[in-house]
């Protein structure tokens, strides 16, 4: 799916789907100390963007909206780092991580643009 003209509903659905996929990645990690540490961390960061985005959509102000989206973006970036670590540590086959890493990149781009737009519009008022 392209990043252009994603509706709020489509973005929320993509973030929820991403969270489900991250759960599957975490479940596939090895039962080693490193594997389980990363599993715990990636579940936390990878499932956080969806509810934070949802809260942002119900925000009482543009500033609150931008703040909630900023949290979603921060967590998505952290998740990307955990995915890189999984790949570099050879905890899962690289080919298994390509599609989810691409989706993380796309979601980061969408959230980053949304945060920028919200902050820009907030300053204009």
Rosetta constraint file for C-alpha pairs under 8 A:
AtomPair CA 2 CA 106 HARMONIC 7.99 0.50
AtomPair CA 3 CA 106 HARMONIC 6.49 0.50
AtomPair CA 3 CA 107 HARMONIC 7.89 0.50
AtomPair CA 3 CA 109 HARMONIC 7.72 0.50
AtomPair CA 3 CA 110 HARMONIC 6.27 0.50
AtomPair CA 6 CA 10 HARMONIC 6.00 0.50
AtomPair CA 6 CA 11 HARMONIC 6.19 0.50
AtomPair CA 7 CA 11 HARMONIC 6.17 0.50
AtomPair CA 8 CA 12 HARMONIC 6.13 0.50
AtomPair CA 8 CA 57 HARMONIC 7.98 0.50
AtomPair CA 9 CA 13 HARMONIC 6.16 0.50
AtomPair CA 10 CA 14 HARMONIC 6.13 0.50
AtomPair CA 11 CA 15 HARMONIC 6.13 0.50
AtomPair CA 12 CA 16 HARMONIC 6.18 0.50
AtomPair CA 12 CA 50 HARMONIC 6.12 0.50
AtomPair CA 12 CA 53 HARMONIC 6.99 0.50
AtomPair CA 12 CA 54 HARMONIC 6.91 0.50
AtomPair CA 13 CA 17 HARMONIC 6.08 0.50
AtomPair CA 14 CA 18 HARMONIC 5.97 0.50
AtomPair CA 15 CA 19 HARMONIC 6.22 0.50
AtomPair CA 15 CA 49 HARMONIC 6.59 0.50
AtomPair CA 15 CA 50 HARMONIC 4.92 0.50
AtomPair CA 15 CA 107 HARMONIC 7.66 0.50
AtomPair CA 16 CA 20 HARMONIC 6.41 0.50
AtomPair CA 16 CA 47 HARMONIC 7.57 0.50
AtomPair CA 16 CA 50 HARMONIC 5.56 0.50
AtomPair CA 17 CA 21 HARMONIC 6.26 0.50
AtomPair CA 18 CA 22 HARMONIC 6.11 0.50
AtomPair CA 18 CA 46 HARMONIC 7.42 0.50
AtomPair CA 18 CA 47 HARMONIC 7.72 0.50
AtomPair CA 18 CA 100 HARMONIC 7.52 0.50
AtomPair CA 18 CA 103 HARMONIC 7.61 0.50
AtomPair CA 18 CA 104 HARMONIC 7.85 0.50
AtomPair CA 19 CA 23 HARMONIC 6.27 0.50
AtomPair CA 19 CA 43 HARMONIC 7.77 0.50
AtomPair CA 19 CA 46 HARMONIC 5.53 0.50
AtomPair CA 19 CA 47 HARMONIC 4.53 0.50
AtomPair CA 19 CA 48 HARMONIC 7.88 0.50
AtomPair CA 19 CA 50 HARMONIC 7.39 0.50
AtomPair CA 20 CA 24 HARMONIC 6.55 0.50
AtomPair CA 20 CA 47 HARMONIC 7.69 0.50
AtomPair CA 21 CA 25 HARMONIC 6.36 0.50
AtomPair CA 21 CA 100 HARMONIC 7.47 0.50
AtomPair CA 22 CA 26 HARMONIC 6.15 0.50
AtomPair CA 22 CA 42 HARMONIC 7.10 0.50
AtomPair CA 22 CA 43 HARMONIC 6.44 0.50
AtomPair CA 22 CA 46 HARMONIC 6.01 0.50
AtomPair CA 22 CA 47 HARMONIC 7.40 0.50
AtomPair CA 22 CA 100 HARMONIC 7.98 0.50
AtomPair CA 23 CA 27 HARMONIC 6.16 0.50
AtomPair CA 23 CA 43 HARMONIC 5.98 0.50
AtomPair CA 23 CA 47 HARMONIC 7.99 0.50
AtomPair CA 24 CA 28 HARMONIC 6.25 0.50
AtomPair CA 25 CA 29 HARMONIC 6.54 0.50
AtomPair CA 25 CA 39 HARMONIC 7.86 0.50
AtomPair CA 26 CA 36 HARMONIC 7.99 0.50
AtomPair CA 26 CA 38 HARMONIC 7.60 0.50
AtomPair CA 26 CA 39 HARMONIC 4.44 0.50
AtomPair CA 26 CA 40 HARMONIC 7.43 0.50
AtomPair CA 26 CA 42 HARMONIC 6.88 0.50
AtomPair CA 26 CA 43 HARMONIC 6.59 0.50
AtomPair CA 27 CA 39 HARMONIC 7.17 0.50
AtomPair CA 28 CA 92 HARMONIC 7.71 0.50
AtomPair CA 29 CA 35 HARMONIC 5.36 0.50
AtomPair CA 29 CA 36 HARMONIC 6.96 0.50
AtomPair CA 29 CA 39 HARMONIC 6.62 0.50
AtomPair CA 29 CA 91 HARMONIC 6.39 0.50
AtomPair CA 29 CA 92 HARMONIC 6.76 0.50
AtomPair CA 30 CA 35 HARMONIC 5.09 0.50
AtomPair CA 30 CA 36 HARMONIC 6.95 0.50
AtomPair CA 30 CA 91 HARMONIC 6.84 0.50
AtomPair CA 31 CA 35 HARMONIC 5.91 0.50
AtomPair CA 31 CA 36 HARMONIC 5.91 0.50
AtomPair CA 32 CA 36 HARMONIC 5.97 0.50
AtomPair CA 33 CA 37 HARMONIC 6.07 0.50
AtomPair CA 34 CA 38 HARMONIC 6.14 0.50
AtomPair CA 35 CA 39 HARMONIC 6.04 0.50
AtomPair CA 35 CA 91 HARMONIC 7.02 0.50
AtomPair CA 36 CA 40 HARMONIC 6.15 0.50
AtomPair CA 37 CA 41 HARMONIC 6.31 0.50
AtomPair CA 38 CA 42 HARMONIC 5.86 0.50
AtomPair CA 38 CA 82 HARMONIC 6.84 0.50
AtomPair CA 38 CA 86 HARMONIC 7.79 0.50
AtomPair CA 39 CA 43 HARMONIC 6.06 0.50
AtomPair CA 40 CA 44 HARMONIC 6.39 0.50
AtomPair CA 41 CA 45 HARMONIC 6.24 0.50
AtomPair CA 41 CA 82 HARMONIC 7.82 0.50
AtomPair CA 42 CA 46 HARMONIC 5.40 0.50
AtomPair CA 42 CA 47 HARMONIC 7.99 0.50
AtomPair CA 42 CA 79 HARMONIC 5.78 0.50
AtomPair CA 42 CA 82 HARMONIC 6.24 0.50
AtomPair CA 43 CA 47 HARMONIC 5.82 0.50
AtomPair CA 44 CA 48 HARMONIC 6.26 0.50
AtomPair CA 45 CA 49 HARMONIC 7.41 0.50
AtomPair CA 45 CA 75 HARMONIC 5.01 0.50
AtomPair CA 45 CA 76 HARMONIC 6.72 0.50
AtomPair CA 45 CA 78 HARMONIC 6.46 0.50
AtomPair CA 45 CA 79 HARMONIC 5.60 0.50
AtomPair CA 46 CA 75 HARMONIC 6.74 0.50
AtomPair CA 46 CA 76 HARMONIC 6.36 0.50
AtomPair CA 46 CA 79 HARMONIC 5.48 0.50
AtomPair CA 47 CA 51 HARMONIC 7.73 0.50
AtomPair CA 48 CA 52 HARMONIC 6.26 0.50
AtomPair CA 48 CA 72 HARMONIC 6.69 0.50
AtomPair CA 48 CA 75 HARMONIC 6.55 0.50
AtomPair CA 49 CA 53 HARMONIC 5.91 0.50
AtomPair CA 49 CA 71 HARMONIC 7.24 0.50
AtomPair CA 49 CA 72 HARMONIC 4.04 0.50
AtomPair CA 49 CA 73 HARMONIC 6.98 0.50
AtomPair CA 49 CA 75 HARMONIC 6.19 0.50
AtomPair CA 49 CA 76 HARMONIC 6.44 0.50
AtomPair CA 50 CA 54 HARMONIC 6.18 0.50
AtomPair CA 50 CA 72 HARMONIC 7.22 0.50
AtomPair CA 51 CA 55 HARMONIC 6.10 0.50
AtomPair CA 52 CA 56 HARMONIC 6.11 0.50
AtomPair CA 52 CA 68 HARMONIC 5.61 0.50
AtomPair CA 52 CA 69 HARMONIC 6.78 0.50
AtomPair CA 52 CA 71 HARMONIC 6.85 0.50
AtomPair CA 52 CA 72 HARMONIC 5.72 0.50
AtomPair CA 53 CA 57 HARMONIC 6.28 0.50
AtomPair CA 53 CA 68 HARMONIC 6.24 0.50
AtomPair CA 53 CA 69 HARMONIC 5.65 0.50
AtomPair CA 53 CA 72 HARMONIC 6.17 0.50
AtomPair CA 54 CA 58 HARMONIC 6.73 0.50
AtomPair CA 55 CA 59 HARMONIC 6.29 0.50
AtomPair CA 55 CA 65 HARMONIC 7.99 0.50
AtomPair CA 55 CA 68 HARMONIC 6.86 0.50
AtomPair CA 56 CA 64 HARMONIC 6.82 0.50
AtomPair CA 56 CA 65 HARMONIC 4.47 0.50
AtomPair CA 56 CA 66 HARMONIC 7.32 0.50
AtomPair CA 56 CA 67 HARMONIC 7.66 0.50
AtomPair CA 56 CA 68 HARMONIC 4.93 0.50
AtomPair CA 56 CA 69 HARMONIC 6.20 0.50
AtomPair CA 57 CA 65 HARMONIC 6.54 0.50
AtomPair CA 58 CA 65 HARMONIC 7.75 0.50
AtomPair CA 59 CA 64 HARMONIC 5.66 0.50
AtomPair CA 59 CA 65 HARMONIC 5.17 0.50
AtomPair CA 60 CA 64 HARMONIC 6.58 0.50
AtomPair CA 60 CA 65 HARMONIC 7.52 0.50
AtomPair CA 61 CA 65 HARMONIC 6.19 0.50
AtomPair CA 62 CA 66 HARMONIC 6.14 0.50
AtomPair CA 62 CA 118 HARMONIC 6.43 0.50
AtomPair CA 62 CA 119 HARMONIC 7.61 0.50
AtomPair CA 62 CA 122 HARMONIC 5.95 0.50
AtomPair CA 63 CA 67 HARMONIC 6.16 0.50
AtomPair CA 63 CA 118 HARMONIC 7.55 0.50
AtomPair CA 63 CA 119 HARMONIC 7.03 0.50
AtomPair CA 63 CA 122 HARMONIC 6.56 0.50
AtomPair CA 64 CA 68 HARMONIC 6.20 0.50
AtomPair CA 65 CA 69 HARMONIC 6.24 0.50
AtomPair CA 65 CA 118 HARMONIC 7.40 0.50
AtomPair CA 66 CA 70 HARMONIC 5.99 0.50
AtomPair CA 66 CA 114 HARMONIC 7.90 0.50
AtomPair CA 66 CA 115 HARMONIC 5.30 0.50
AtomPair CA 66 CA 118 HARMONIC 5.59 0.50
AtomPair CA 66 CA 119 HARMONIC 6.22 0.50
AtomPair CA 67 CA 71 HARMONIC 6.38 0.50
AtomPair CA 67 CA 115 HARMONIC 7.95 0.50
AtomPair CA 68 CA 72 HARMONIC 6.39 0.50
AtomPair CA 69 CA 73 HARMONIC 6.15 0.50
AtomPair CA 69 CA 111 HARMONIC 6.59 0.50
AtomPair CA 69 CA 114 HARMONIC 7.55 0.50
AtomPair CA 69 CA 115 HARMONIC 6.04 0.50
AtomPair CA 70 CA 74 HARMONIC 6.09 0.50
AtomPair CA 70 CA 111 HARMONIC 7.69 0.50
AtomPair CA 70 CA 112 HARMONIC 7.74 0.50
AtomPair CA 70 CA 115 HARMONIC 6.25 0.50
AtomPair CA 71 CA 75 HARMONIC 6.19 0.50
AtomPair CA 72 CA 76 HARMONIC 6.12 0.50
AtomPair CA 72 CA 111 HARMONIC 7.47 0.50
AtomPair CA 73 CA 77 HARMONIC 6.16 0.50
AtomPair CA 73 CA 108 HARMONIC 5.97 0.50
AtomPair CA 73 CA 111 HARMONIC 5.81 0.50
AtomPair CA 73 CA 112 HARMONIC 6.59 0.50
AtomPair CA 74 CA 78 HARMONIC 6.31 0.50
AtomPair CA 75 CA 79 HARMONIC 6.17 0.50
AtomPair CA 76 CA 80 HARMONIC 6.31 0.50
AtomPair CA 76 CA 104 HARMONIC 6.73 0.50
AtomPair CA 76 CA 107 HARMONIC 7.66 0.50
AtomPair CA 76 CA 108 HARMONIC 6.37 0.50
AtomPair CA 77 CA 81 HARMONIC 6.47 0.50
AtomPair CA 77 CA 104 HARMONIC 7.93 0.50
AtomPair CA 77 CA 108 HARMONIC 6.89 0.50
AtomPair CA 78 CA 82 HARMONIC 6.44 0.50
AtomPair CA 79 CA 83 HARMONIC 6.22 0.50
AtomPair CA 79 CA 104 HARMONIC 7.85 0.50
AtomPair CA 80 CA 84 HARMONIC 6.28 0.50
AtomPair CA 80 CA 101 HARMONIC 6.70 0.50
AtomPair CA 80 CA 104 HARMONIC 6.41 0.50
AtomPair CA 80 CA 105 HARMONIC 7.69 0.50
AtomPair CA 81 CA 85 HARMONIC 6.23 0.50
AtomPair CA 82 CA 86 HARMONIC 6.17 0.50
AtomPair CA 83 CA 87 HARMONIC 6.27 0.50
AtomPair CA 83 CA 97 HARMONIC 7.33 0.50
AtomPair CA 83 CA 101 HARMONIC 6.97 0.50
AtomPair CA 84 CA 88 HARMONIC 6.06 0.50
AtomPair CA 85 CA 89 HARMONIC 5.90 0.50
AtomPair CA 86 CA 90 HARMONIC 6.08 0.50
AtomPair CA 86 CA 91 HARMONIC 5.26 0.50
AtomPair CA 86 CA 92 HARMONIC 6.48 0.50
AtomPair CA 87 CA 91 HARMONIC 6.40 0.50
AtomPair CA 87 CA 92 HARMONIC 6.42 0.50
AtomPair CA 87 CA 93 HARMONIC 7.12 0.50
AtomPair CA 87 CA 94 HARMONIC 5.68 0.50
AtomPair CA 87 CA 97 HARMONIC 7.44 0.50
AtomPair CA 90 CA 94 HARMONIC 7.52 0.50
AtomPair CA 92 CA 96 HARMONIC 7.04 0.50
AtomPair CA 92 CA 97 HARMONIC 7.72 0.50
AtomPair CA 93 CA 97 HARMONIC 7.13 0.50
AtomPair CA 94 CA 98 HARMONIC 6.62 0.50
AtomPair CA 97 CA 101 HARMONIC 5.91 0.50
AtomPair CA 98 CA 102 HARMONIC 6.11 0.50
AtomPair CA 99 CA 103 HARMONIC 6.22 0.50
AtomPair CA 100 CA 104 HARMONIC 6.11 0.50
AtomPair CA 101 CA 105 HARMONIC 6.22 0.50
AtomPair CA 102 CA 106 HARMONIC 6.27 0.50
AtomPair CA 103 CA 107 HARMONIC 6.05 0.50
AtomPair CA 104 CA 108 HARMONIC 6.05 0.50
AtomPair CA 105 CA 109 HARMONIC 6.27 0.50
AtomPair CA 106 CA 110 HARMONIC 6.26 0.50
AtomPair CA 107 CA 111 HARMONIC 6.02 0.50
AtomPair CA 108 CA 112 HARMONIC 5.84 0.50
AtomPair CA 109 CA 113 HARMONIC 6.14 0.50
AtomPair CA 110 CA 114 HARMONIC 6.15 0.50
AtomPair CA 111 CA 115 HARMONIC 6.06 0.50
AtomPair CA 112 CA 116 HARMONIC 6.15 0.50
AtomPair CA 113 CA 117 HARMONIC 6.09 0.50
AtomPair CA 114 CA 118 HARMONIC 6.04 0.50
AtomPair CA 115 CA 119 HARMONIC 6.10 0.50
AtomPair CA 116 CA 120 HARMONIC 6.05 0.50
AtomPair CA 117 CA 121 HARMONIC 6.07 0.50
AtomPair CA 118 CA 122 HARMONIC 5.99 0.50
AtomPair CA 119 CA 123 HARMONIC 6.31 0.50
AtomPair CA 120 CA 124 HARMONIC 6.54 0.50
AtomPair CA 121 CA 125 HARMONIC 6.89 0.50
